[in-house]
Amino acid sequence: MSYKIALLFAIACGLAVSNVYYAQPLLDSLAEQFDITRSSVGSIITVTQICYALGLFMLVPLGDLLNQRRLIIVMMLISVGALAVVGTANTVTVLFAGLAVVGLLAVVTQVLVSYASTLAAPAERGRIVGLVTSGVVIGILLARTFAGILTDIAGWRSVYLVSAALMLIMGVTLYRVLPQYHGKKEPLSYPQLLRSVVQLFVQERVLRIRAGLALLIFTAFSTLWTSLVLPLSSPPASLSHTAIGAFGLAGVAGALAASKAGQLADRGLGQRTTGLALVLLLISWLPISYTEYSLPVLVIGILLLDAAVQAVHVTNQSLIFAVRPEARSRLTGGYMIFYSIGSATGAIASTHIYAYFGWRGVCLFGAAVSAIALVFWALTLRQIRPAD
């Protein structure tokens, strides 16, 4: 795969996955607009993540059955309409319905990752997956910056309307330049395809272990990024949406620092990379806990946390893609379901914990989840073959 095509995959992934995360720095605005309490406003993220999980199970496996190129383009174009609905919503019901469809179709990101891994040569698969997945993580983080700036300039609705326009442009671009791949498809019916996702978890230990890690690391990730807007928008910080969104830039730096994790996995260093990253994830909560006292210290914590999460995520995908090449879409969908469950858990838990126990309670929860992830990795270390 050429670097230009891989970069296009990364940009498309970033644009698509951003749609799930635009709401995070806007929670205070959405709560005020639609009269939602602060303790319940995390449900906006949770609904989107639950529908994202449904899409991972119901839509992403279709990549092993249908033409992936066509599937990607159709999903992106339908997303345009869903984003327009969110951007023009006047009631909570319409808002939640639009966000649900946005979440369902944002899984086109994972179809893109799977398709990129299929087009890549085996010797470069980890590197390509690392580059494309960097686009995913950068999209998640820059979504906050993008949403914050646009909200301060033109209101929160502009975020979703501009995103609809960008998705339309990307859909047309992909239609023109996305390469075709006529590989062998599984002779399965749709119900058989969905059952096989469950069967893969039964058959593949690596998938079970790496999916468990995904659930834990993205619970920690979502715990930080969902609730961070609450202390930063409150006194004494009282930051604007633009300033809050700018913290996503620190996250991007952390994600880029871990972008080569896929190359380490190609060299058989996936386990070492995972262990080191999980230690950094646990340590990151110490500087994050100083958010209300020192914003520069918070930036250090964000760098550590996002680098750790990206390193584990890229390593996870590099390892599971090598297990069953003919089932990469199903492996991706199954694995990412746990990612989405973790994100939803972190979103709803962190806002509730903040409402009752403040920022210190949020940080203790994030550190506890990170510690569990490290212990889980250590306990399962001997259960995986050295080659894995």
PENORNOR-V743421 format. One line per field, one symbol per residue. ss: DSSP state (h for helix, s for strand, l for the rest). phi: phi as a letter, one per 30 degrees, with the letter a starting at -180 (. if undefined). burial: 1 if it has 16 or more other C-alpha atoms within 10 Angstrom, else 0. A space follows every 50 residues. Layout:
ss = ???
phi = ???
burial = ???
This chain:
ss = llhhhhhhhhhhhhhhhhhhhllhhhhhhhhhhhllllllllhhhhhhhh hhhhhhhhlhhhhhlllhhhhhhhhhhhhhhhhhhhhllllhhhhhhhhh hhhhhllhhhhhhhhhhhhllhhhhhhhhhhhhhhhhhhhhhhhhhhhhh hhhhllhhhhhhhhhhhhhhhhhhhhhllllllllllllhhhhhhhhhhh hhhlhhhhhhhhhhhhhhhhhhhhhhhhhhhhhlllllllhhhhhhhhhh hhhhhhhlllhhhhhhlllhhhhhhhhhhhhhhhhhhhllllllhhhhhh hhhhhhhhhhhhhhhhhhhhhlllhhhhhhhhhhhhhhhhhhhhhhhhhh hhhhhhhhhhhhhhhhhhhhhhhhhhhhhhhhhlllll
phi = .dddddddeddddddddeddcededceddddddchcdddcddddddeddd dddddddccdeeddccddddddddddddeedddddddcdcbdddeddddd dedecddeeddddddddddddedcdddddddddddddddeddeddedddd dddbjdddeddddeddddddddddedbdddbcddcddbdddddddddddd dddcdeddddddddedddddededdddeddddccdddhdddddddddddd ddeddddcdceddddecicddddddddddddddedddddcedcadddeed ddeddddddddddddedddddddbedbdddddddddededdddddddddd dddddcbidddddddddddddddddedddceddcdedd
burial = 00000111111111111111111111111110000101101111111111 11111111111111100110111011111111111110100000111111 11111111111111111111000011111111111111111111111111 10000111111111001101100100010000000000000011011001 10001111111111111111111111111111100000011111111111 11111111111111110011101110111111111111111100101111 11111111111111111111111001111111111111111111111111 11111000111110111011111100100000000000
